[in-house]
Amino acid sequence: MNDIEQNLQSIRESIPNEVTLVAVSKTKPIEELMKAYSAGQRVFGENKIQEMTEKWSKMPKDISWHMIGHVQTNKVKYMAPFVDLIHAVDSLKLLKEINKQAKKYDRVIGCLLQIKIAEEDSKFGLSTADAEQILESKEFAELSNIRIQGLMGMATFTDDLDQIKNEFKVIKTLFDKLQPKYTNFQTLSIGMSGDYKTAISSGSTMVRIGSSIFGARNYV
């Protein structure tokens, strides 16, 4: 058994069956993704559309591809034929573009609204009020080729566990408020390599784990 298989096995043993594991494979070569694939992993998350598109073209077609990074509207067209879930949707403008591109392929693309819960200025995301405003808007109601499946958030990069728990609580409270109104709301994507256990205890249904599976990133 190789390192990636071992890492995957131990992570799977630490998360409940009902929590989806997204293997964050950004910067990693296809041969390393294939080790995870051979170990049964079928959900992969990428940060850059170009990199994801290249991997999609060369890898087995039963993989579910998730776009987890910040999305520029002019790049949506490249992933529209195949992407399953776009995590970081932070504007109505972006939703309209995803809807437009999905329509060209007669697809309905899953989306998560990204909520800004972290204190860092660098993190993108909607405020709670902005998210509710989008969902209640007439323009949103007319978008038939997207499906909002829930919310996504990123906690502050800190060792302060109480702060992380409080930030996760903010998004979980909003999720619980919206879920009864929107039947497709099933996904709360919070938790990464450093805080996924805290996220799961805070109500996460989907965790995005990269370095704990594949090792440190290969930034060139």
Stockholm file with secondary structure:
# STOCKHOLM 1.0

chainA/1-220         MNDIEQNLQSIRESIPNEVTLVAVSKTKPIEELMKAYSAGQRVFGENKIQEMTEKWSKMPKDISWHMIGHVQTNKVKYMAPFVDLIHAVDSLKLLKEINKQAKKYDRVIGCLLQIKIAEEDSKFGLSTADAEQILESKEFAELSNIRIQGLMGMATFTDDLDQIKNEFKVIKTLFDKLQPKYTNFQTLSIGMSGDYKTAISSGSTMVRIGSSIFGARNYV
#=GR chainA/1-220 SS CCHHHHHHHHHHHHSCTTSEEEEECTTCCHHHHHHHHHTTCCEEEESCHHHHHHHHHHSCTTCEEEECSCCCGGGHHHHTTTCCEEEEECCHHHHHHHHHHHHHTTCCEEEEEEBCCSSCTTCCCBCHHHHHHHHTSHHHHTCCSEEEEEEECCCCSSSCHHHHHHHHHHHHHHHHHHTTTCTTCCEEECCCTTTHHHHHHTTCSEEEECHHHHCSCCCC
#=GC SS_cons         CCHHHHHHHHHHHHSCTTSEEEEECTTCCHHHHHHHHHTTCCEEEESCHHHHHHHHHHSCTTCEEEECSCCCGGGHHHHTTTCCEEEEECCHHHHHHHHHHHHHTTCCEEEEEEBCCSSCTTCCCBCHHHHHHHHTSHHHHTCCSEEEEEEECCCCSSSCHHHHHHHHHHHHHHHHHHTTTCTTCCEEECCCTTTHHHHHHTTCSEEEECHHHHCSCCCC
//
